[in-house]
Amino acid sequence: MTTEKIGQAAGAIWKRLHEKGTSGLFITEVKKIPGFGTDELLAGVGWLAREGKLCFKDAIGKRIVLSLVGEEICV
């Protein structure tokens, strides 16, 4: 795992979340984005969270939904 690969994973996550719009993605869906390992994808989530680009919501029970903030509405 490299910083470059984590950055690429963060970009792939951002792109997928942008496509989904306000509905967002479950963490389990994020972990299935092709081309990256689970650790790289979770590090990518951390990268985006540190940049203030993510909103974390509880959906059903303890399942977490990620969505983008800003242009991407966080409800």
Backbone bond lengths (Angstrom), bond angles and torsions (degrees), N, CA, C in turn:
res aa  C-N    CA-C-N  psi(-1)  N-CA   C-N-CA  omega(-1)  CA-C   N-CA-C  phi
1 M - - - 1.453 - - 1.533 107.12 -
2 T 1.321 115.36 130.51 1.458 121.24 179.12 1.528 109.48 -124.86
3 T 1.316 115.46 162.75 1.462 120.52 177.35 1.522 110.11 -60.61
4 E 1.327 116.25 -37.99 1.467 119.85 178.97 1.526 111.41 -62.52
5 K 1.328 117.04 -43.86 1.466 121.26 -179.49 1.535 110.59 -66.80
6 I 1.335 116.80 -38.07 1.466 120.18 177.36 1.527 109.92 -64.58
7 G 1.318 116.89 -41.35 1.464 120.78 177.13 1.522 111.76 -62.36
8 Q 1.325 116.20 -38.87 1.462 120.18 177.14 1.527 110.46 -66.16
9 A 1.328 116.38 -40.02 1.466 120.58 177.26 1.530 109.98 -62.86
10 A 1.334 116.29 -42.37 1.467 120.38 178.19 1.528 110.24 -59.77
11 G 1.318 116.93 -41.32 1.462 120.99 177.73 1.519 112.15 -63.79
12 A 1.329 116.56 -41.14 1.468 120.67 178.85 1.525 110.64 -65.94
13 I 1.318 116.61 -39.40 1.472 120.79 178.02 1.522 109.73 -64.95
14 W 1.334 116.52 -46.92 1.464 120.51 179.90 1.526 110.33 -57.54
15 K 1.324 115.85 -45.30 1.469 120.45 -178.99 1.530 110.87 -61.27
16 R 1.328 116.72 -45.49 1.466 120.44 -179.66 1.520 110.78 -64.45
17 L 1.335 117.28 -41.79 1.465 120.14 178.29 1.525 111.59 -65.98
18 H 1.304 116.72 -37.66 1.463 121.17 178.23 1.530 110.08 -62.95
19 E 1.327 116.87 -40.52 1.465 121.39 178.28 1.525 111.59 -65.72
20 K 1.329 117.24 -35.12 1.469 121.58 -178.26 1.524 112.79 -76.26
21 G 1.315 117.09 -22.17 1.461 119.86 -179.98 1.515 111.99 70.95
22 T 1.318 116.63 -145.27 1.455 121.41 -173.11 1.528 113.29 -71.16
23 S 1.337 118.10 -16.26 1.469 118.92 -178.70 1.518 112.03 -71.88
24 G 1.323 118.20 -26.80 1.454 121.88 176.68 1.517 113.73 68.66
25 L 1.326 114.74 -168.48 1.466 122.45 -178.78 1.520 110.11 -135.10
26 F 1.326 116.28 145.08 1.453 120.58 169.03 1.523 108.22 -70.29
27 I 1.311 117.72 150.87 1.467 122.03 176.02 1.526 109.53 -54.58
28 T 1.334 117.41 -38.34 1.465 120.46 -179.58 1.525 111.17 -61.75
29 E 1.329 117.49 -32.67 1.470 120.88 176.64 1.519 111.21 -72.69
30 V 1.331 116.45 -37.94 1.461 120.77 178.33 1.521 109.69 -60.03
31 K 1.329 116.49 -41.25 1.465 120.86 -177.25 1.524 112.91 -67.26
32 K 1.323 117.75 -9.80 1.467 121.89 -179.95 1.527 113.35 -100.16
33 I 1.323 118.06 3.66 1.463 120.73 179.06 1.525 107.53 -63.27
34 P 1.327 117.43 124.31 1.469 120.43 -174.27 1.525 113.77 -69.13
35 G 1.332 114.17 151.23 1.453 121.04 174.62 1.514 114.47 96.40
36 F 1.338 116.71 -2.34 1.456 120.90 -177.10 1.519 109.96 -139.22
37 G 1.330 115.68 150.63 1.452 120.87 173.50 1.517 110.28 -80.41
38 T 1.319 115.66 163.69 1.460 120.65 179.86 1.521 111.78 -57.31
39 D 1.338 117.11 -43.75 1.472 120.01 -179.92 1.519 111.51 -61.76
40 E 1.326 117.22 -40.53 1.474 120.93 179.26 1.522 110.71 -64.85
41 L 1.323 116.34 -41.18 1.463 119.96 -179.65 1.527 111.56 -68.10
42 L 1.321 116.87 -41.57 1.459 118.72 178.91 1.527 111.08 -68.31
43 A 1.325 117.20 -35.32 1.466 120.07 174.30 1.532 109.54 -65.22
44 G 1.337 116.80 -36.27 1.466 121.26 176.39 1.522 111.59 -63.54
45 V 1.327 116.84 -37.93 1.467 120.88 175.28 1.527 109.15 -61.54
46 G 1.326 116.37 -44.38 1.461 120.34 177.68 1.515 112.10 -60.79
47 W 1.315 116.26 -40.93 1.470 122.28 178.56 1.525 109.74 -58.12
48 L 1.339 115.99 -50.95 1.467 120.67 -178.78 1.531 111.41 -66.17
49 A 1.320 116.51 -37.12 1.470 119.94 178.47 1.521 110.07 -64.76
50 R 1.323 117.09 -42.65 1.462 121.18 179.77 1.519 111.06 -62.46
51 E 1.331 117.04 -32.81 1.458 121.45 177.85 1.527 112.23 -80.42
52 G 1.322 117.44 -1.00 1.465 121.34 178.93 1.510 113.54 73.78
53 K 1.327 117.74 27.57 1.460 120.88 -176.30 1.520 113.81 -100.30
54 L 1.339 117.46 -3.99 1.458 119.86 -175.78 1.510 112.59 -116.69
55 C 1.319 114.25 148.80 1.451 123.52 171.03 1.528 106.53 -117.45
56 F 1.327 116.88 131.08 1.457 121.85 179.12 1.514 108.03 -106.81
57 K 1.331 116.33 126.41 1.455 121.14 -179.79 1.527 109.46 -128.94
58 D 1.334 116.51 143.17 1.462 120.15 169.64 1.511 106.81 -81.47
59 A 1.300 115.94 132.09 1.455 119.23 179.44 1.520 109.24 -100.85
60 I 1.304 116.16 -80.85 1.452 121.60 -178.74 1.524 106.79 -118.97
61 G 1.301 116.57 115.33 1.456 119.05 -178.27 1.516 111.05 63.98
62 K 1.314 116.40 -123.07 1.458 121.23 -177.00 1.518 112.66 -99.93
63 R 1.303 119.03 4.88 1.464 121.38 178.78 1.514 109.23 -71.67
64 I 1.319 115.79 129.16 1.460 121.37 -176.98 1.522 109.74 -99.82
65 V 1.335 114.91 135.38 1.454 121.50 175.96 1.526 108.01 -110.32
66 L 1.318 115.72 132.88 1.462 122.06 175.45 1.510 108.60 -102.41
67 S 1.310 116.14 140.75 1.455 121.16 169.68 1.524 107.07 -144.57
68 L 1.311 115.62 167.52 1.451 120.98 179.68 1.521 110.14 -88.13
69 V 1.315 117.32 151.18 1.454 122.04 176.72 1.529 108.71 -102.94
70 G 1.327 116.17 174.05 1.455 120.36 179.82 1.507 110.02 85.81
71 E 1.347 116.14 -122.31 1.461 120.88 176.41 1.515 109.32 -56.45
72 E 1.312 114.53 -30.20 1.446 122.85 178.26 1.524 105.09 -90.33
73 I 1.283 117.87 117.79 1.457 122.66 -171.26 1.518 111.12 -75.32
74 C 1.321 115.58 133.66 1.463 123.51 176.79 1.517 107.74 -106.11
75 V 1.317 117.19 108.89 1.469 120.53 -175.99 1.508 109.69 -102.81
